[in-house]
Amino acid sequence: MAEGAETFSLREVLVAFTACVSEQREVRVDPYLAGWKGLVRFLNCLGTIFSFISKDAVTKIEIIENYRNSDQRDKYLTVQSMVEYELANGLVDLQKRSEHPNSGCRTFLRLHRALHWLQMFLEGLRTGEDNSKTSVICSETYDASLANYHPWIIRKAAGVAFCVLPTRNTFLETMNVGTAEEAVAMLGDALPYICEVYKITEELYAQHKLLDLP
Ligand code: 1PX
């Protein structure tokens, strides 16, 4: 386990995702990014074999953070305001990546798809047998979600990386939430929030026909 593992607690990540949905059922960008940053930190603790994944996630987080630090920061307060602003101002490449290769909408969509994998992976962990393999849970949920958007070479590299994941119970303990049972309970508490964030975003993107942004 690499340096920094002991400072990670799944709890902080969960708090971030529970803070994402506003009273108006909008998805707040800052806690969403904070949640992903916590996950990336955890991923980095699992070993350098995951670096190519965390680098891509960091790049995407930073693209959106840059919008949040720009003059247009208010437009990027929620996913709803971001979609409205970028579409109204022609800032999204709808057919082909060209003038706006790093729009907030296309970048957020990549994280949103990864959130779907995360939701399934955490549910798989939560409901798995004590001695089940995290690598199997990970690859089955990846194949059923994110892999559909990745080229062969990425799928292959991801498959190799998954092999180093520890058993389910060791993995649960690495989360620093307490015992494996306590980690499972925590997942049960957190998953509804993650599902809600996913659902709201999915509906928004579907409504604006943005689910296939290049
Ligand atoms: C408590 C348990 C938490 C586990 C934490 C895991 C954090 C995982 C963070 C994954 C973030 C992945 C973002 C991927 C975004 C993406 O799909 N990018 C691709 C498309 O982008 P583009 O700009 O080209 O359209 C890009 O091609 C991706 C490249 C990197 C490979 C992504 C593989 C994702 C595998 C996800 C499984 C992570 C395994 C974690 C093991 C626990």
Residues whose N, C-alpha, C, O or C-beta is under 5 A from the ligand:
A	BS01	1PX	L39 V40 F42 L43 F52 I53 D56 A57 R110 A114 I154 A158
